[in-house]
């Protein structure tokens, strides 16, 4: 081969390198028209064997994808803003991110996590924010419930979501307000039938067994995300293992004498030294939740996301990626957590400055991890039983829903050891 031909081949390959390009999904406030669907695009890419990177703290936690006509088209269909960058432009961005002076990091996303959502069959008189946003972002998930959990089907999944569930066998403490309402009567009867069919004499025993299977899923390396009453009722069920804390209207017999003193806080994930609410007519499980103690008007209800070192503490940095550090507050049966009752080895990632309550916490259990997020619906300040579901087309840039999707995508990341 002549020198001239070698020269032409060299120019050809150089031109390929110069023209090589990437798709950037910017996640800052001004550039992205649909933050929520951008997560769906990234998940879709991973699911279709494309490579992806999460640029922590770069323009709100942007996503870097390879350029292809297929990806561009998918962004256009879903209404996701994107930018085409050359190879040289990307190299400059990655150099900036790698600089020790910048609180940024590049995280490689390796595979699309398999997602399970713990939810009963049939329509509920409330809505699940995670199910809503997964559907909106077009991220596939599989509903599972007690039968699947108790038969060890969680082993098929990487990530599990729990929402507005009562693992204590007290039917959500809805007794006082809804004991004569058809949906409550029907749900109680259905739960009793399911428990019996699964071989348990009481719903509390069956739900406790489910909680322990979920615990084992996390200890074995799974990722668990819980919201609203699934957070504290899960920990209560673990701490009360083998102790009857239910009154007669829930399980047909009286609670165990002095059950508070028999709780084992070593069994719980996130909370310690909590006091259970004994009154069956009180819509509350324990003093973990701050709902009845807080006096914060809606217009002042915000919580602040903590800032972490992206290079040294990549895990909480991923979970806190957003286009704002100030997130609008929202209520639920479990709205927020008493900071004094959060275990010392659990990381508080979001707090309300007005009263110091914890809103967003994360921890490790065994080989796995868990995140608890207080409140029911990030775009409905006080979602009530029977209210219509939130229309996410009206909230495509919701910071609160972004926190949920951070947790959904988090298991896809190639993990680095946390330094602090």
C-alpha positions as a Markdown table, in Angstrom:
| # | Residue | x | y | z |
|---|---|---|---|---|
| 1 | Unk | 0.0 | 0.0 | 0.0 |
| 2 | Unk | 1.4 | 3.4 | -1.0 |
| 3 | Unk | 2.2 | 6.2 | 1.5 |
| 4 | Unk | -0.5 | 8.3 | -0.2 |
| 5 | Unk | -3.1 | 5.6 | 0.5 |
| 6 | Unk | -2.0 | 5.3 | 4.1 |
| 7 | Unk | -2.4 | 9.1 | 4.4 |
| 8 | Unk | -5.9 | 9.0 | 3.1 |
| 9 | Unk | -6.9 | 6.2 | 5.5 |
| 10 | Unk | -5.4 | 8.3 | 8.3 |
| 11 | Unk | -7.5 | 11.3 | 7.3 |
| 12 | Unk | -10.6 | 9.2 | 7.0 |
| 13 | Unk | -10.3 | 7.8 | 10.6 |
| 14 | Unk | -9.4 | 11.2 | 11.9 |
| 15 | Unk | -12.6 | 12.6 | 10.3 |
| 16 | Unk | -14.6 | 9.8 | 12.0 |
| 17 | Unk | -13.2 | 10.8 | 15.3 |
| 18 | Unk | -13.9 | 14.5 | 14.8 |
| 19 | Unk | -17.5 | 13.8 | 13.7 |
| 20 | Unk | -18.2 | 11.4 | 16.5 |
| 21 | Unk | -21.0 | 12.8 | 18.6 |
| 22 | Unk | -23.0 | 12.3 | 21.8 |
| 23 | Unk | -26.5 | 13.1 | 23.0 |
| 24 | Unk | -26.6 | 15.2 | 26.2 |
| 25 | Unk | -29.8 | 15.3 | 28.2 |
| 26 | Unk | -29.3 | 18.5 | 30.2 |
| 27 | Unk | -31.0 | 18.5 | 33.6 |
| 28 | Unk | -30.6 | 22.0 | 34.7 |
| 29 | Unk | -33.7 | 24.2 | 35.3 |
| 30 | Unk | -33.6 | 26.3 | 32.1 |
| 31 | Unk | -32.6 | 23.7 | 29.4 |
| 32 | Unk | -34.8 | 20.6 | 30.1 |
| 33 | Unk | -38.5 | 20.7 | 29.1 |
| 34 | Unk | -39.3 | 17.3 | 30.7 |
| 35 | Unk | -37.0 | 16.2 | 33.5 |
| 36 | Unk | -39.1 | 13.2 | 34.4 |
| 37 | Unk | -39.1 | 11.7 | 30.9 |
| 38 | Unk | -35.4 | 12.2 | 30.6 |
| 39 | Unk | -34.9 | 9.5 | 33.1 |
| 40 | Unk | -37.1 | 7.3 | 31.0 |
| 41 | Unk | -34.9 | 7.9 | 27.9 |
| 42 | Unk | -31.8 | 7.0 | 29.9 |
| 43 | Unk | -33.5 | 3.8 | 31.2 |
| 44 | Unk | -34.6 | 3.0 | 27.6 |
| 45 | Unk | -31.0 | 3.4 | 26.4 |
| 46 | Unk | -29.7 | 1.0 | 29.0 |
| 47 | Unk | -32.5 | -1.5 | 28.3 |
| 48 | Unk | -31.5 | -1.4 | 24.6 |
| 49 | Unk | -27.8 | -2.0 | 25.3 |
| 50 | Unk | -26.6 | 1.6 | 24.8 |
| 51 | Unk | -24.0 | 3.0 | 27.1 |
| 52 | Unk | -24.8 | 5.9 | 29.4 |
| 53 | Unk | -23.2 | 8.1 | 31.9 |
| 54 | Unk | -24.6 | 10.2 | 34.7 |
| 55 | Unk | -22.8 | 13.5 | 35.0 |
| 56 | Unk | -23.2 | 14.3 | 38.7 |
| 57 | Unk | -23.7 | 18.0 | 39.5 |
| 58 | Unk | -23.1 | 19.0 | 35.9 |
| 59 | Unk | -26.0 | 21.1 | 34.8 |
| 60 | Unk | -28.4 | 19.5 | 37.3 |
| 61 | Unk | -27.1 | 15.9 | 36.9 |
| 62 | Unk | -27.2 | 15.5 | 33.1 |
| 63 | Unk | -27.1 | 12.3 | 31.2 |
| 64 | Unk | -24.6 | 11.6 | 28.5 |
| 65 | Unk | -25.7 | 9.1 | 25.8 |
| 66 | Unk | -24.1 | 7.9 | 22.5 |
| 67 | Unk | -25.6 | 9.6 | 19.4 |
| 68 | Unk | -27.9 | 7.6 | 17.2 |
| 69 | Unk | -30.9 | 8.4 | 15.1 |
| 70 | Unk | -32.9 | 6.0 | 17.3 |
| 71 | Unk | -32.1 | 7.9 | 20.5 |
| 72 | Unk | -32.8 | 11.3 | 18.9 |
| 73 | Unk | -36.1 | 10.1 | 17.6 |
| 74 | Unk | -37.1 | 8.7 | 21.1 |
| 75 | Unk | -36.2 | 12.1 | 22.7 |
| 76 | Unk | -38.4 | 13.9 | 20.1 |
| 77 | Unk | -41.3 | 11.5 | 20.6 |
| 78 | Unk | -41.2 | 11.9 | 24.4 |
| 79 | Unk | -40.6 | 15.6 | 24.4 |
| 80 | Unk | -37.2 | 15.5 | 26.1 |
| 81 | Unk | -34.7 | 18.3 | 25.4 |
| 82 | Unk | -31.3 | 17.1 | 24.1 |
| 83 | Unk | -28.1 | 18.6 | 22.7 |
| 84 | Unk | -25.7 | 17.0 | 20.2 |
| 85 | Unk | -22.1 | 17.3 | 21.2 |
| 86 | Unk | -18.9 | 16.5 | 19.3 |
| 87 | Unk | -16.3 | 14.2 | 20.7 |
| 88 | Unk | -14.0 | 17.1 | 21.4 |
| 89 | Unk | -16.8 | 19.0 | 23.3 |
| 90 | Unk | -17.5 | 15.9 | 25.4 |
| 91 | Unk | -13.8 | 15.6 | 26.2 |
| 92 | Unk | -13.7 | 19.1 | 27.5 |
| 93 | Unk | -16.8 | 18.5 | 29.7 |
| 94 | Unk | -15.3 | 15.3 | 31.1 |
| 95 | Unk | -12.0 | 17.1 | 31.8 |
| 96 | Unk | -13.9 | 19.8 | 33.7 |
| 97 | Unk | -15.8 | 17.2 | 35.7 |
| 98 | Unk | -12.6 | 15.3 | 36.5 |
| 99 | Unk | -10.9 | 18.5 | 37.8 |
| 100 | Unk | -10.3 | 18.2 | 41.6 |
| 101 | Unk | -11.6 | 21.8 | 42.0 |
| 102 | Unk | -15.1 | 20.8 | 40.7 |
| 103 | Unk | -17.7 | 19.0 | 42.9 |
| 104 | Unk | -18.6 | 16.8 | 39.9 |
| 105 | Unk | -18.2 | 13.2 | 38.9 |
| 106 | Unk | -18.9 | 10.9 | 35.9 |
| 107 | Unk | -20.8 | 7.7 | 36.9 |
| 108 | Unk | -21.1 | 4.9 | 34.3 |
| 109 | Unk | -24.5 | 3.4 | 34.1 |
| 110 | Unk | -24.2 | -0.3 | 33.3 |
| 111 | Unk | -27.6 | -2.0 | 33.1 |
| 112 | Unk | -31.3 | -1.3 | 33.4 |
| 113 | Unk | -32.4 | -2.4 | 36.9 |
| 114 | Unk | -35.3 | -4.8 | 37.1 |
| 115 | Unk | -38.0 | -3.0 | 39.0 |
| 116 | Unk | -40.8 | -4.4 | 41.3 |
| 117 | Unk | -43.5 | -2.4 | 42.9 |
| 118 | Unk | -45.2 | -3.8 | 46.0 |
| 119 | Unk | -48.9 | -3.1 | 45.4 |
| 120 | Unk | -52.1 | -5.0 | 45.9 |
| 121 | Unk | -54.4 | -6.0 | 43.0 |
| 122 | Unk | -57.4 | -3.8 | 42.3 |
| 123 | Unk | -58.0 | -0.1 | 42.6 |
| 124 | Unk | -57.0 | 1.6 | 45.8 |
| 125 | Unk | -58.6 | 4.7 | 47.4 |
| 126 | Unk | -55.3 | 6.5 | 47.0 |
| 127 | Unk | -52.6 | 6.7 | 44.4 |
| 128 | Unk | -49.0 | 5.6 | 44.4 |
| 129 | Unk | -46.6 | 8.4 | 43.3 |
| 130 | Unk | -43.9 | 5.9 | 42.2 |
| 131 | Unk | -46.3 | 4.0 | 40.0 |
| 132 | Unk | -47.5 | 7.2 | 38.5 |
| 133 | Unk | -44.0 | 8.5 | 37.7 |
| 134 | Unk | -42.7 | 5.1 | 36.4 |
| 135 | Unk | -45.7 | 5.0 | 34.0 |
| 136 | Unk | -45.2 | 8.6 | 33.0 |
| 137 | Unk | -41.5 | 8.2 | 32.4 |
| 138 | Unk | -42.3 | 4.9 | 30.5 |
| 139 | Unk | -40.0 | 2.8 | 32.8 |
| 140 | Unk | -41.3 | -0.8 | 33.0 |
| 141 | Unk | -42.1 | -2.4 | 36.3 |
| 142 | Unk | -43.7 | -5.5 | 37.7 |
| 143 | Unk | -46.4 | -5.4 | 40.4 |
| 144 | Unk | -45.8 | -7.8 | 43.2 |
| 145 | Unk | -47.6 | -8.5 | 46.5 |
| 146 | Unk | -47.5 | -10.8 | 49.4 |
| 147 | Unk | -47.8 | -14.1 | 47.5 |
| 148 | Unk | -44.8 | -13.2 | 45.3 |
| 149 | Unk | -42.8 | -11.9 | 48.2 |
| 150 | Unk | -43.3 | -14.9 | 50.4 |
| 151 | Unk | -42.5 | -17.3 | 47.5 |
| 152 | Unk | -39.1 | -15.5 | 47.1 |
| 153 | Unk | -39.8 | -13.9 | 43.7 |
| 154 | Unk | -38.0 | -10.7 | 44.8 |
| 155 | Unk | -34.8 | -12.6 | 43.8 |
| 156 | Unk | -35.8 | -11.7 | 40.2 |
| 157 | Unk | -35.5 | -8.0 | 40.8 |
| 158 | Unk | -32.9 | -5.3 | 41.6 |
| 159 | Unk | -35.1 | -2.6 | 43.0 |
| 160 | Unk | -38.3 | -2.7 | 45.1 |
| 161 | Unk | -40.7 | 0.1 | 45.9 |
| 162 | Unk | -43.1 | 0.1 | 48.9 |
| 163 | Unk | -45.8 | 2.8 | 49.1 |
| 164 | Unk | -48.6 | 3.6 | 51.5 |
| 165 | Unk | -48.6 | 0.2 | 53.1 |
| 166 | Unk | -49.1 | -1.0 | 56.6 |
| 167 | Unk | -46.9 | -3.9 | 57.6 |
| 168 | Unk | -48.2 | -3.9 | 61.2 |
| 169 | Unk | -51.6 | -5.5 | 60.5 |
| 170 | Unk | -53.6 | -2.5 | 61.6 |
| 171 | Unk | -55.1 | -1.7 | 58.2 |
| 172 | Unk | -53.4 | 1.7 | 57.9 |
| 173 | Unk | -55.0 | 2.9 | 61.2 |
| 174 | Unk | -58.0 | 3.9 | 59.2 |
| 175 | Unk | -60.4 | 2.4 | 61.7 |
| 176 | Unk | -61.8 | 5.5 | 63.3 |
| 177 | Unk | -62.7 | 7.4 | 60.1 |
| 178 | Unk | -63.4 | 4.5 | 57.7 |
| 179 | Unk | -64.5 | 1.4 | 59.6 |
| 180 | Unk | -68.0 | 1.6 | 58.1 |
| 181 | Unk | -67.0 | 2.5 | 54.6 |
| 182 | Unk | -67.2 | -0.2 | 52.0 |
| 183 | Unk | -63.6 | 0.0 | 50.7 |
| 184 | Unk | -62.3 | -0.4 | 54.2 |
| 185 | Unk | -64.5 | -3.4 | 55.0 |
| 186 | Unk | -63.6 | -5.0 | 51.7 |
| 187 | Unk | -59.9 | -4.5 | 52.1 |
| 188 | Unk | -59.9 | -5.9 | 55.6 |
| 189 | Unk | -61.8 | -9.0 | 54.5 |
| 190 | Unk | -59.5 | -9.5 | 51.5 |
| 191 | Unk | -56.4 | -9.2 | 53.7 |
| 192 | Unk | -57.8 | -11.8 | 56.1 |
| 193 | Unk | -58.6 | -14.2 | 53.3 |
| 194 | Unk | -55.1 | -13.7 | 51.7 |
| 195 | Unk | -53.4 | -14.3 | 55.1 |
| 196 | Unk | -55.4 | -17.5 | 55.7 |
| 197 | Unk | -54.6 | -18.7 | 52.2 |
| 198 | Unk | -51.0 | -18.1 | 52.8 |
| 199 | Unk | -51.1 | -20.1 | 56.0 |
| 200 | Unk | -51.2 | -17.4 | 58.6 |
| 201 | Unk | -53.8 | -17.0 | 61.4 |
| 202 | Unk | -53.6 | -13.3 | 61.5 |
| 203 | Unk | -52.9 | -10.5 | 59.0 |
| 204 | Unk | -50.3 | -9.1 | 61.4 |
| 205 | Unk | -48.3 | -12.4 | 61.3 |
| 206 | Unk | -48.5 | -12.5 | 57.5 |
| 207 | Unk | -47.5 | -8.9 | 57.0 |
| 208 | Unk | -44.6 | -9.4 | 59.5 |
| 209 | Unk | -43.4 | -12.4 | 57.4 |
| 210 | Unk | -43.5 | -10.2 | 54.3 |
| 211 | Unk | -41.5 | -7.5 | 56.0 |
| 212 | Unk | -38.8 | -10.0 | 57.0 |
| 213 | Unk | -38.7 | -11.3 | 53.4 |
| 214 | Unk | -38.2 | -7.7 | 52.2 |
| 215 | Unk | -35.5 | -7.3 | 54.9 |
| 216 | Unk | -33.7 | -10.4 | 53.5 |
| 217 | Unk | -34.0 | -9.0 | 50.0 |
| 218 | Unk | -32.1 | -5.9 | 51.0 |
| 219 | Unk | -29.5 | -7.7 | 53.1 |
| 220 | Unk | -28.8 | -9.9 | 50.2 |
| 221 | Unk | -28.0 | -6.9 | 47.9 |
| 222 | Unk | -31.4 | -5.5 | 46.8 |
| 223 | Unk | -32.4 | -1.9 | 46.7 |
| 224 | Unk | -35.5 | -0.8 | 48.5 |
| 225 | Unk | -37.3 | 2.6 | 48.3 |
| 226 | Unk | -40.2 | 3.4 | 50.5 |
| 227 | Unk | -42.6 | 6.3 | 50.9 |
| 228 | Unk | -45.4 | 7.5 | 53.2 |
| 229 | Unk | -46.6 | 4.9 | 55.8 |
| 230 | Unk | -44.5 | 2.1 | 54.2 |
| 231 | Unk | -41.4 | 3.7 | 55.9 |
| 232 | Unk | -42.3 | 3.7 | 59.6 |
| 233 | Unk | -44.7 | 0.7 | 59.5 |
| 234 | Unk | -42.0 | -1.4 | 57.9 |
| 235 | Unk | -39.5 | -0.6 | 60.7 |
| 236 | Unk | -42.2 | -1.1 | 63.4 |
| 237 | Unk | -43.1 | -4.5 | 62.0 |
| 238 | Unk | -39.5 | -5.6 | 62.2 |
| 239 | Unk | -39.0 | -4.2 | 65.7 |
| 240 | Unk | -42.2 | -5.8 | 66.9 |
| 241 | Unk | -41.4 | -9.2 | 65.4 |
| 242 | Unk | -43.1 | -11.8 | 67.7 |
| 243 | Unk | -44.9 | -9.1 | 69.7 |
| 244 | Unk | -48.7 | -8.6 | 69.5 |
| 245 | Unk | -49.2 | -4.8 | 69.1 |
| 246 | Unk | -52.7 | -5.0 | 67.5 |
| 247 | Unk | -56.0 | -4.3 | 69.4 |
| 248 | Unk | -59.1 | -6.5 | 69.1 |
| 249 | Unk | -60.7 | -4.5 | 66.2 |
| 250 | Unk | -57.7 | -5.4 | 64.1 |
| 251 | Unk | -56.9 | -9.0 | 64.9 |
| 252 | Unk | -59.7 | -10.3 | 67.2 |
| 253 | Unk | -57.9 | -10.2 | 70.5 |
| 254 | Unk | -56.2 | -7.7 | 72.8 |
| 255 | Unk | -52.6 | -6.5 | 72.4 |
| 256 | Unk | -49.8 | -7.9 | 74.4 |
| 257 | Unk | -49.3 | -6.3 | 77.8 |
| 258 | Unk | -46.3 | -3.9 | 78.0 |
| 259 | Unk | -45.6 | -4.4 | 74.3 |
| 260 | Unk | -43.7 | -1.1 | 74.0 |
| 261 | Unk | -40.9 | -2.5 | 76.3 |
| 262 | Unk | -40.6 | -5.6 | 74.1 |
| 263 | Unk | -39.7 | -3.9 | 70.9 |
| 264 | Unk | -36.3 | -4.8 | 69.5 |
| 265 | Unk | -34.8 | -1.7 | 67.8 |
| 266 | Unk | -31.8 | -3.7 | 66.6 |
| 267 | Unk | -34.2 | -5.2 | 64.0 |
| 268 | Unk | -35.3 | -2.0 | 62.4 |
| 269 | Unk | -33.6 | -0.3 | 59.4 |
| 270 | Unk | -33.7 | 3.4 | 60.1 |
| 271 | Unk | -35.4 | 4.3 | 63.4 |
| 272 | Unk | -34.6 | 3.7 | 67.1 |
| 273 | Unk | -36.3 | 4.3 | 70.4 |
| 274 | Unk | -39.7 | 5.2 | 69.0 |
| 275 | Unk | -42.9 | 5.0 | 71.0 |
| 276 | Unk | -45.9 | 3.3 | 69.4 |
| 277 | Unk | -49.3 | 5.0 | 69.3 |
| 278 | Unk | -51.5 | 2.7 | 71.3 |
| 279 | Unk | -54.9 | 4.3 | 70.5 |
| 280 | Unk | -56.6 | 2.4 | 67.7 |
| 281 | Unk | -58.7 | 5.4 | 66.8 |
| 282 | Unk | -55.6 | 7.6 | 66.2 |
| 283 | Unk | -54.4 | 7.8 | 62.6 |
| 284 | Unk | -50.8 | 7.4 | 63.5 |
| 285 | Unk | -48.4 | 4.5 | 64.1 |
| 286 | Unk | -45.8 | 6.1 | 66.3 |
| 287 | Unk | -43.8 | 9.2 | 67.2 |
| 288 | Unk | -41.5 | 8.6 | 64.2 |
| 289 | Unk | -43.8 | 10.6 | 62.0 |
| 290 | Unk | -44.0 | 14.4 | 62.5 |
| 291 | Unk | -47.4 | 15.1 | 60.8 |
| 292 | Unk | -49.3 | 15.9 | 64.0 |
| 293 | Unk | -46.4 | 17.9 | 65.5 |
| 294 | Unk | -45.5 | 20.2 | 62.7 |
| 295 | Unk | -47.1 | 23.6 | 62.3 |
| 296 | Unk | -45.8 | 24.6 | 58.9 |
| 297 | Unk | -48.1 | 26.5 | 56.4 |
| 298 | Unk | -48.1 | 25.2 | 52.8 |
| 299 | Unk | -46.5 | 28.3 | 51.4 |
| 300 | Unk | -43.5 | 27.8 | 53.7 |
| 301 | Unk | -43.2 | 24.1 | 53.6 |
| 302 | Unk | -39.9 | 23.3 | 51.8 |
| 303 | Unk | -37.0 | 21.0 | 52.6 |
| 304 | Unk | -33.4 | 21.4 | 51.6 |
| 305 | Unk | -31.3 | 18.7 | 49.9 |
| 306 | Unk | -27.9 | 18.2 | 51.5 |
| 307 | Unk | -24.8 | 18.7 | 49.3 |
| 308 | Unk | -22.3 | 15.8 | 49.1 |
| 309 | Unk | -18.9 | 15.4 | 47.5 |
| 310 | Unk | -19.6 | 13.8 | 44.1 |
| 311 | Unk | -16.1 | 12.4 | 43.9 |
| 312 | Unk | -16.0 | 10.9 | 47.4 |
| 313 | Unk | -19.7 | 10.3 | 48.2 |
| 314 | Unk | -21.2 | 9.3 | 44.9 |
| 315 | Unk | -24.1 | 7.4 | 46.3 |
| 316 | Unk | -25.9 | 10.2 | 48.2 |
| 317 | Unk | -24.8 | 12.6 | 45.4 |
| 318 | Unk | -26.7 | 10.4 | 42.9 |
| 319 | Unk | -29.8 | 10.3 | 45.1 |
| 320 | Unk | -29.8 | 14.1 | 45.5 |
| 321 | Unk | -29.3 | 15.1 | 41.9 |
| 322 | Unk | -31.7 | 17.9 | 41.0 |
| 323 | Unk | -32.1 | 21.3 | 39.4 |
| 324 | Unk | -32.8 | 22.9 | 42.8 |
| 325 | Unk | -31.7 | 22.2 | 46.4 |
| 326 | Unk | -35.0 | 23.5 | 47.7 |
| 327 | Unk | -37.9 | 21.1 | 47.3 |
| 328 | Unk | -41.5 | 21.8 | 47.9 |
| 329 | Unk | -42.9 | 19.9 | 50.9 |
| 330 | Unk | -45.9 | 17.6 | 50.8 |
| 331 | Unk | -47.8 | 15.6 | 53.4 |
| 332 | Unk | -48.9 | 12.0 | 53.9 |
| 333 | Unk | -49.9 | 9.6 | 56.6 |
| 334 | Unk | -46.2 | 9.6 | 57.3 |
| 335 | Unk | -45.0 | 13.1 | 56.3 |
| 336 | Unk | -41.5 | 13.3 | 57.8 |
| 337 | Unk | -39.3 | 11.7 | 60.4 |
| 338 | Unk | -38.3 | 12.8 | 63.9 |
| 339 | Unk | -34.6 | 13.4 | 63.5 |
| 340 | Unk | -33.9 | 12.3 | 67.1 |
| 341 | Unk | -35.2 | 8.8 | 66.2 |
| 342 | Unk | -33.1 | 8.3 | 63.1 |
| 343 | Unk | -30.2 | 5.9 | 63.7 |
| 344 | Unk | -26.7 | 7.3 | 63.7 |
| 345 | Unk | -25.6 | 5.2 | 60.8 |
| 346 | Unk | -28.4 | 6.4 | 58.5 |
| 347 | Unk | -27.7 | 9.4 | 56.3 |
| 348 | Unk | -30.2 | 12.3 | 56.3 |
| 349 | Unk | -30.2 | 13.8 | 52.8 |
| 350 | Unk | -33.1 | 16.3 | 53.1 |
| 351 | Unk | -34.3 | 18.3 | 56.1 |
| 352 | Unk | -36.9 | 21.0 | 56.7 |
| 353 | Unk | -35.1 | 24.0 | 58.1 |
| 354 | Unk | -38.1 | 25.3 | 60.0 |
| 355 | Unk | -38.3 | 22.4 | 62.5 |
| 356 | Unk | -35.3 | 20.2 | 61.7 |
| 357 | Unk | -37.4 | 17.1 | 60.6 |
| 358 | Unk | -35.8 | 14.6 | 58.2 |
| 359 | Unk | -37.6 | 14.2 | 54.9 |
| 360 | Unk | -35.3 | 12.0 | 52.9 |
| 361 | Unk | -32.9 | 9.4 | 54.4 |
| 362 | Unk | -30.7 | 6.6 | 53.1 |
| 363 | Unk | -28.9 | 3.7 | 54.7 |
| 364 | Unk | -27.2 | 0.4 | 54.1 |
| 365 | Unk | -28.3 | -3.0 | 55.4 |
| 366 | Unk | -26.1 | -6.0 | 54.7 |
| 367 | Unk | -25.1 | -5.9 | 51.0 |
| 368 | Unk | -28.1 | -3.8 | 50.0 |
| 369 | Unk | -29.4 | -0.2 | 50.5 |
| 370 | Unk | -32.7 | 1.5 | 51.4 |
| 371 | Unk | -34.1 | 5.0 | 51.0 |
| 372 | Unk | -37.1 | 6.4 | 52.9 |
| 373 | Unk | -38.9 | 9.4 | 51.5 |
| 374 | Unk | -41.6 | 11.0 | 53.7 |
| 375 | Unk | -44.9 | 12.1 | 52.3 |
| 376 | Unk | -47.4 | 10.7 | 49.7 |
| 377 | Unk | -47.3 | 12.8 | 46.5 |
| 378 | Unk | -44.7 | 15.4 | 45.7 |
| 379 | Unk | -47.1 | 17.5 | 43.7 |
| 380 | Unk | -50.2 | 17.2 | 46.0 |
| 381 | Unk | -49.6 | 19.0 | 49.3 |
| 382 | Unk | -52.3 | 17.1 | 51.2 |
| 383 | Unk | -53.4 | 14.1 | 49.2 |
| 384 | Unk | -56.6 | 12.8 | 50.8 |
| 385 | Unk | -58.3 | 9.4 | 50.5 |
| 386 | Unk | -60.3 | 9.4 | 47.3 |
| 387 | Unk | -58.6 | 12.4 | 45.6 |
| 388 | Unk | -57.9 | 12.0 | 41.9 |
| 389 | Unk | -54.3 | 11.1 | 40.9 |
| 390 | Unk | -51.8 | 13.8 | 40.0 |
| 391 | Unk | -51.5 | 14.5 | 36.3 |
| 392 | Unk | -47.8 | 14.5 | 35.7 |
| 393 | Unk | -48.1 | 16.3 | 32.3 |
| 394 | Unk | -48.7 | 19.4 | 34.5 |
| 395 | Unk | -45.5 | 18.7 | 36.5 |
| 396 | Unk | -42.8 | 17.5 | 34.0 |
| 397 | Unk | -40.1 | 19.3 | 36.0 |
| 398 | Unk | -41.1 | 18.3 | 39.5 |
| 399 | Unk | -38.0 | 18.3 | 41.9 |
| 400 | Unk | -39.8 | 15.9 | 44.3 |
| 401 | Unk | -40.6 | 13.4 | 41.6 |
| 402 | Unk | -37.0 | 13.6 | 40.4 |
| 403 | Unk | -35.8 | 12.3 | 43.8 |
| 404 | Unk | -38.0 | 9.2 | 43.2 |
| 405 | Unk | -36.4 | 8.7 | 39.8 |
| 406 | Unk | -32.9 | 9.1 | 41.1 |
| 407 | Unk | -33.6 | 6.1 | 43.3 |
| 408 | Unk | -35.0 | 4.2 | 40.3 |
| 409 | Unk | -31.9 | 4.8 | 38.2 |
| 410 | Unk | -29.4 | 4.5 | 41.1 |
| 411 | Unk | -29.0 | 0.6 | 40.9 |
| 412 | Unk | -27.8 | 1.0 | 37.3 |
| 413 | Unk | -24.7 | 2.7 | 38.4 |
| 414 | Unk | -21.2 | 1.2 | 38.7 |
| 415 | Unk | -20.8 | 1.7 | 42.4 |
| 416 | Unk | -17.8 | 3.4 | 44.1 |
| 417 | Unk | -17.1 | 3.0 | 47.8 |
| 418 | Unk | -18.4 | 5.8 | 49.9 |
| 419 | Unk | -15.6 | 7.6 | 51.8 |
| 420 | Unk | -17.5 | 9.4 | 54.5 |
